Amino acid sequence: MDKSAKLTEILIAICALILIGGALSLARSVFAPVAFALFIIGIVWPFQKRLQSSLPTAMAVAISVVGTAAVILAFGSLIAWAFSRVVRSVISDATRLQGIYAQTADWLETHGIVLAGLWAEHFNIPWLLRLLPELTSRFNSTATFLFVVLIYVILGLLEVDDVARKLAAGDARAFGHLLLAGSARTAAKLRRFMLVRTLMSLMTGALVWAFVAAMGLDLALEWGVIAFVLNYIPVIGPLIATIFPTLFAMAQFASWQIALIVFVCLNLIQFLVGSYLEPRVSGNALSMSPFIVLFAVFFWTFLWGIAGAFIGVPIVIAILTICEQHPSSRWVADLLGAPGDRTDETRAPLGRNRT
């Protein structure tokens, strides 16, 4: 193949990726619930399969869906409880916070930084009046999104066995076996990803709670819960979980030295758990280039908002796992996936279920 033909193929591939990205963004209300549903099905399916061995399929699906809805509701309730407590604390202490803001603004003005104009321009009564309807709209759209996801989960759990049989017995049997092997391996990786992420999030939340309580910062339990929840969003979540308590410490203690101590220690906790313990617990099976993790979070957040932030890394895990299944695309997984040589298991023959 000459250079011009190869360059043409590369340009076509780039154009195709741009078109796919545009389609995913424009049709986010269609693709995002499907992606979330597939993610949930991959995690719930082993439990569903065990239930089907002793119960009718409809009853097993009902139990799986009710359990999934309960977990989502509990997770959402934790988020709402923690953030609402923080917001109520800020509102109840608004007078003192306004005084701290005025002192900070005066100090910054002496150094050539003017905040008063920015505050008056962006944080005023009309802005608050516009914010409340927007928050209500976001809540309604989130509830609708989760309802659609649950519908897809119900339909998907009912059809997993039928789809697997059709792929194994269809005319394109080789492709079917490849897709089945990739799907099974992807589901196993996603279950491991969620298990590791949950354990590390619990550890992060507990350490943040213990440290914040030892420092005497108010709402210690709430900050621990926020750190636990936001740790499910790589990169962005831990950053937010660090900045919020730091600002709160600065407001409560009126001391930038204490705020700096809180900021440094919280970052040490995030680094210890996220960069030291988590890679050793998850192993190479879930490791990716840090650049790819960061790109995945920002790219899918840009396409799908908060939903993309949560599911961006699992989507990349699925893509890399599928790429491992065929020699023509395995270089993508080798380039972007785990560092070092892959094990013999990863190089297993195509079509073999390696979970």
VOKE-101352 format. One line per 2 residues: number of its first residue (from 1); their letters; for each residue x, y, z of C-alpha. Coordinates in nm, 4 decimals. Layout:
BEGIN
NUM = a = X Y Z; ...
This chain:
BEGIN
1 = md = 0.0000 0.0000 0.0000; 0.1494 0.3357 -0.1017
3 = ks = 0.1690 0.6346 0.1270; -0.1182 0.8241 -0.0382
5 = ak = -0.3583 0.5325 0.0077; -0.2532 0.4901 0.3697
7 = lt = -0.2967 0.8624 0.4316; -0.6422 0.8443 0.2760
9 = ei = -0.7417 0.5609 0.5096; -0.6184 0.7585 0.8108
11 = li = -0.8156 1.0659 0.7034; -1.1279 0.8546 0.6486
13 = ai = -1.0861 0.7014 0.9946; -1.0486 1.0470 1.1518
15 = ca = -1.3595 1.1744 0.9715; -1.5519 0.8659 1.0825
17 = li = -1.4517 0.9229 1.4461; -1.5586 1.2880 1.4245
19 = li = -1.8959 1.1892 1.2771; -1.9454 0.9223 1.5444
21 = gg = -1.8610 1.1730 1.8171; -2.1064 1.4224 1.6718
23 = al = -2.3791 1.1580 1.6529; -2.3155 1.0519 2.0136
25 = sl = -2.3410 1.4134 2.1268; -2.6520 1.5034 1.9271
27 = ar = -2.8322 1.1806 2.0206; -2.7166 1.1712 2.3832
29 = sv = -3.0725 1.1120 2.5049; -3.0702 0.7858 2.3057
31 = fa = -2.7152 0.6543 2.3435; -2.6394 0.7546 2.7040
33 = pv = -2.9238 0.5484 2.8610; -2.8302 0.2497 2.6437
35 = af = -2.4654 0.2703 2.7515; -2.5649 0.2942 3.1176
37 = al = -2.8066 0.0042 3.0797; -2.5407 -0.2175 2.9189
39 = fi = -2.3023 -0.1222 3.1998; -2.5596 -0.2222 3.4633
41 = ig = -2.6501 -0.5438 3.2801; -2.2842 -0.6462 3.2677
43 = iv = -2.2598 -0.6018 3.6454; -2.5974 -0.7534 3.7398
45 = wp = -2.6020 -1.0479 3.4976; -2.4131 -1.3071 3.7139
47 = fq = -2.6588 -1.2448 3.9985; -2.9472 -1.2662 3.7526
49 = kr = -2.8148 -1.5939 3.6097; -2.7931 -1.7554 3.9535
51 = lq = -3.1497 -1.6478 4.0287; -3.2736 -1.7941 3.6989
53 = ss = -3.1352 -2.1348 3.7941; -3.3953 -2.1637 4.0722
55 = lp = -3.6639 -1.9062 3.9847; -3.8742 -1.8180 3.6778
57 = ta = -3.7046 -1.5678 3.4488; -3.9620 -1.2925 3.5089
59 = ma = -3.9269 -1.3197 3.8867; -3.5464 -1.3249 3.8641
61 = va = -3.5514 -1.0118 3.6472; -3.7889 -0.8404 3.8895
63 = is = -3.5588 -0.9116 4.1849; -3.2539 -0.7911 3.9909
65 = vv = -3.4240 -0.4701 3.8807; -3.5605 -0.3934 4.2281
67 = gt = -3.2134 -0.4467 4.3753; -3.0562 -0.2235 4.1106
69 = aa = -3.3166 0.0491 4.1672; -3.2577 0.0291 4.5438
71 = vi = -2.8819 0.0757 4.4984; -2.9325 0.3726 4.2634
73 = la = -3.1860 0.5288 4.5029; -2.9533 0.4846 4.8003
75 = fg = -2.6648 0.6347 4.6049; -2.8747 0.9325 4.4956
77 = sl = -3.0081 0.9834 4.8480; -2.6531 0.9952 4.9854
79 = ia = -2.5586 1.2619 4.7304; -2.8709 1.4691 4.8018
81 = wa = -2.8296 1.4401 5.1815; -2.4626 1.5396 5.1892
83 = fs = -2.4856 1.8325 4.9483; -2.8117 1.9619 5.0978
85 = rv = -2.6524 1.9662 5.4449; -2.3555 2.1633 5.3112
87 = vr = -2.5828 2.4088 5.1273; -2.8015 2.4606 5.4361
89 = sv = -2.4907 2.5250 5.6454; -2.3693 2.7857 5.3970
91 = is = -2.7099 2.9579 5.3877; -2.7419 2.9648 5.7693
93 = da = -2.3945 3.1166 5.8001; -2.4359 3.3591 5.5104
95 = tr = -2.3756 3.6744 5.7161; -2.0370 3.5619 5.8482
97 = lq = -1.9371 3.4267 5.5071; -2.0272 3.7592 5.3485
99 = gi = -1.7990 3.9344 5.5974; -1.5138 3.6951 5.5139
101 = ya = -1.5750 3.7548 5.1455; -1.5637 4.1322 5.1966
103 = qt = -1.2320 4.1049 5.3825; -1.0883 3.8808 5.1127
105 = ad = -1.2114 4.1130 4.8370; -1.0515 4.4131 5.0116
107 = wl = -0.7209 4.2299 5.0495; -0.7244 4.1227 4.6841
109 = et = -0.8083 4.4752 4.5680; -0.4942 4.6005 4.7385
111 = hg = -0.3051 4.3549 4.5147; -0.4826 4.4619 4.1964
113 = iv = -0.7521 4.1886 4.1837; -1.1115 4.3158 4.1864
115 = la = -1.3801 4.0656 4.2913; -1.6689 4.2957 4.3723
117 = gl = -1.7558 4.3557 4.0082; -1.7376 3.9884 3.9243
119 = wa = -1.9555 3.8957 4.2208; -2.2144 4.1607 4.1392
121 = eh = -2.2207 4.0570 3.7755; -2.2515 3.6787 3.8174
123 = fn = -2.3884 3.6165 4.1703; -2.6927 3.8326 4.2135
125 = ip = -3.0681 3.7914 4.2680; -3.1592 3.7482 3.8980
127 = wl = -2.8859 3.4811 3.8745; -3.0369 3.2963 4.1723
129 = lr = -3.3859 3.3193 4.0210; -3.2553 3.1663 3.6987
131 = ll = -3.0639 2.8984 3.8905; -3.3612 2.7495 4.0770
133 = pe = -3.5644 2.6540 3.7664; -3.2490 2.5162 3.6098
135 = lt = -3.1856 2.2926 3.9123; -3.5457 2.1718 3.8994
137 = sr = -3.5090 2.0946 3.5292; -3.1831 1.9031 3.5935
139 = fn = -3.3529 1.6974 3.8643; -3.6439 1.6103 3.6352
141 = st = -3.4133 1.5175 3.3472; -3.2045 1.2970 3.5776
143 = at = -3.5147 1.1167 3.7027; -3.6319 1.0629 3.3435
145 = fl = -3.2863 0.9388 3.2453; -3.2802 0.6819 3.5273
147 = fv = -3.6323 0.5642 3.4417; -3.5331 0.5052 3.0786
149 = vl = -3.2184 0.3226 3.1950; -3.4255 0.0878 3.4125
151 = iy = -3.6567 0.0109 3.1182; -3.3548 -0.0810 2.9046
153 = vi = -3.2148 -0.2919 3.1895; -3.5396 -0.4882 3.2211
155 = lg = -3.5579 -0.5562 2.8466; -3.1876 -0.6356 2.8279
157 = ll = -3.1914 -0.8869 3.1146; -3.4837 -1.0646 2.9511
159 = ev = -3.2971 -1.1023 2.6209; -2.9373 -1.1790 2.7219
161 = dd = -2.9695 -1.5552 2.6720; -3.1536 -1.5195 2.3393
163 = va = -2.8963 -1.2766 2.2017; -2.6110 -1.5065 2.3090
165 = rk = -2.7716 -1.8058 2.1337; -2.8293 -1.6063 1.8153
167 = la = -2.4690 -1.4851 1.8065; -2.3333 -1.8356 1.8630
169 = ag = -2.5570 -1.9978 1.5981; -2.5808 -1.7273 1.3325
171 = da = -2.4249 -1.7210 0.9878; -2.1462 -1.4902 1.1091
173 = ra = -2.0467 -1.7427 1.3737; -1.6833 -1.6309 1.3964
175 = fg = -1.7865 -1.2723 1.4601; -2.0488 -1.3919 1.7075
177 = hl = -1.7946 -1.5900 1.9090; -1.5574 -1.2943 1.9043
179 = ll = -1.8306 -1.0590 2.0272; -1.9436 -1.3051 2.2947
181 = ag = -1.5889 -1.3516 2.4227; -1.5285 -0.9768 2.4247
183 = sa = -1.8606 -0.9072 2.5977; -1.7991 -1.1698 2.8662
185 = rt = -1.4493 -1.0416 2.9321; -1.5714 -0.6800 2.9331
187 = aa = -1.8450 -0.7618 3.1842; -1.5919 -0.9347 3.4114
189 = kl = -1.3610 -0.6313 3.3945; -1.6466 -0.3905 3.4668
191 = rr = -1.7505 -0.5927 3.7719; -1.3939 -0.5863 3.8972
193 = fm = -1.3688 -0.2155 3.8196; -1.6810 -0.1368 4.0242
195 = lv = -1.5709 -0.3613 4.3116; -1.2277 -0.1980 4.3312
197 = rt = -1.3708 0.1502 4.2848; -1.6284 0.0929 4.5595
199 = lm = -1.3671 -0.0373 4.8054; -1.1331 0.2526 4.7312
201 = sl = -1.4194 0.5027 4.7543; -1.5189 0.3653 5.0946
203 = mt = -1.1582 0.3924 5.2102; -1.1275 0.7465 5.0755
205 = ga = -1.4521 0.8543 5.2408; -1.3511 0.7025 5.5750
207 = lv = -1.0058 0.8660 5.5688; -1.1502 1.2051 5.4699
209 = wa = -1.4102 1.1810 5.7482; -1.1467 1.0862 6.0070
211 = fv = -0.9077 1.3639 5.9049; -1.1745 1.6348 5.8806
213 = aa = -1.3187 1.5333 6.2179; -0.9698 1.5433 6.3732
215 = mg = -0.9205 1.8947 6.2322; -1.2475 2.0067 6.3921
217 = ld = -1.4071 2.1013 6.0600; -1.7858 2.1059 6.0642
219 = la = -1.9887 1.8533 5.8643; -1.7158 1.5883 5.8812
221 = le = -1.9514 1.3024 5.7959; -2.0948 1.4955 5.5027
223 = wg = -1.7473 1.5615 5.3593; -1.6674 1.1913 5.3939
225 = vi = -1.9853 1.0981 5.2062; -1.9101 1.3539 4.9328
227 = af = -1.5566 1.2152 4.8959; -1.6991 0.8610 4.8746
229 = vl = -1.9517 0.9524 4.6050; -1.7259 1.1750 4.3942
231 = ny = -1.4453 0.9185 4.3958; -1.6462 0.7221 4.1360
233 = ip = -1.5591 0.9998 3.8873; -1.1857 0.9709 3.8153
235 = vi = -0.9746 1.2881 3.8255; -1.2624 1.5392 3.8425
237 = gp = -1.4391 1.3853 4.1436; -1.1384 1.3747 4.3807
239 = li = -1.0461 1.7308 4.2788; -1.3919 1.8616 4.3705
241 = at = -1.3926 1.6572 4.6925; -1.0668 1.8312 4.7876
243 = if = -1.1520 2.1903 4.6938; -1.4911 2.2124 4.8685
245 = pt = -1.3689 2.1206 5.2208; -1.0675 2.3490 5.1721
247 = lf = -1.2913 2.6482 5.0991; -1.5150 2.5526 5.3903
249 = am = -1.2106 2.5313 5.6215; -1.0970 2.8752 5.5100
251 = aq = -1.4431 3.0151 5.5886; -1.4766 2.8364 5.9235
253 = fa = -1.1293 2.9030 6.0657; -1.0589 3.2273 5.8761
255 = sw = -0.7021 3.1070 5.8320; -0.5319 3.0334 5.5048
257 = qi = -0.2694 2.8267 5.6918; -0.5286 2.5787 5.8192
259 = al = -0.6957 2.5739 5.4787; -0.3597 2.4925 5.3225
261 = iv = -0.3084 2.2056 5.5700; -0.6542 2.0691 5.4842
263 = fv = -0.5855 2.0980 5.1127; -0.2472 1.9240 5.1319
265 = cl = -0.3656 1.6418 5.3580; -0.6770 1.5734 5.1509
267 = nl = -0.4627 1.5547 4.8403; -0.2287 1.3136 5.0177
269 = iq = -0.5271 1.0928 5.0993; -0.6448 1.1010 4.7389
271 = fl = -0.2930 1.0229 4.6159; -0.2407 0.7381 4.8631
273 = vg = -0.5665 0.5662 4.7746; -0.5968 0.6524 4.4058
275 = sy = -0.2382 0.6373 4.2872; -0.0802 0.3871 4.5266
277 = le = -0.3373 0.1432 4.6714; -0.5877 0.1204 4.3852
279 = pr = -0.3379 0.0135 4.1130; -0.2069 -0.2592 4.3430
281 = vs = -0.5563 -0.3880 4.4187; -0.6855 -0.3763 4.0607
283 = gn = -0.3650 -0.4997 3.8941; -0.2818 -0.4650 3.5241
285 = al = -0.6230 -0.5959 3.4158; -0.7799 -0.2518 3.4668
287 = sm = -0.4829 -0.0218 3.4207; -0.4784 0.2343 3.1423
289 = sp = -0.2587 0.5196 3.0406; -0.3251 0.8154 3.2778
291 = fi = -0.3602 1.0331 2.9707; -0.6362 0.8059 2.8385
293 = vl = -0.8177 0.8107 3.1742; -0.8111 1.1899 3.1823
295 = fa = -0.9129 1.2143 2.8169; -1.1980 0.9651 2.8699
297 = vf = -1.3402 1.1635 3.1629; -1.3303 1.4986 2.9834
299 = fw = -1.4384 1.3619 2.6451; -1.7445 1.1753 2.7727
301 = tf = -1.8311 1.4594 3.0109; -1.8270 1.6914 2.7100
303 = lw = -2.0552 1.4542 2.5173; -2.2982 1.3422 2.7902
305 = gi = -2.2457 1.5663 3.0929; -2.2473 1.4088 3.4404
307 = ag = -2.3593 1.0744 3.2958; -2.0519 1.0708 3.0734
309 = af = -1.8255 1.1550 3.3673; -1.9473 0.8456 3.5522
311 = ig = -1.9367 0.6052 3.2610; -1.6483 0.7408 3.0514
313 = vp = -1.3781 0.5120 3.1924; -1.5980 0.1947 3.1769
315 = iv = -1.6675 0.2728 2.8101; -1.2945 0.2932 2.7383
317 = ia = -1.2394 -0.0337 2.9294; -1.5027 -0.1974 2.7086
319 = il = -1.3489 -0.0588 2.3878; -0.9987 -0.1746 2.4798
321 = ti = -1.1247 -0.5187 2.5832; -1.3080 -0.5658 2.2539
323 = ce = -0.9942 -0.4541 2.0673; -0.7962 -0.7281 2.2453
325 = qh = -1.0068 -0.9974 2.0794; -0.8745 -0.9569 1.7240
327 = ps = -0.5149 -0.9336 1.5957; -0.5965 -0.6414 1.3663
329 = sr = -0.7069 -0.4210 1.6593; -0.5007 -0.5660 1.9431
331 = wv = -0.2356 -0.2967 1.8967; -0.4896 -0.0410 2.0261
333 = ad = -0.5225 -0.2302 2.3552; -0.1452 -0.2766 2.3752
335 = ll = -0.0874 0.0950 2.3164; -0.3514 0.2372 2.5486
337 = ga = -0.4010 -0.0423 2.8002; -0.1895 -0.2037 3.0677
339 = pg = 0.1847 -0.1341 3.0519; 0.4316 -0.4174 3.0014
341 = dr = 0.3856 -0.7550 2.8408; 0.0429 -0.9099 2.8448
343 = td = -0.0208 -1.2473 2.9988; -0.0919 -1.5626 2.8050
345 = et = -0.4541 -1.5308 2.9088; -0.4840 -1.2037 2.7183
347 = ra = -0.3349 -1.3739 2.4114; -0.5822 -1.6625 2.4247
349 = pl = -0.7345 -1.7800 2.0946; -1.0238 -1.5873 1.9515
351 = gr = -1.3708 -1.7050 2.0400; -1.2648 -1.8581 2.3704
353 = nr = -1.4435 -1.7326 2.6791; -1.1593 -1.6091 2.9008
355 = t = -1.3491 -1.4822 3.2023
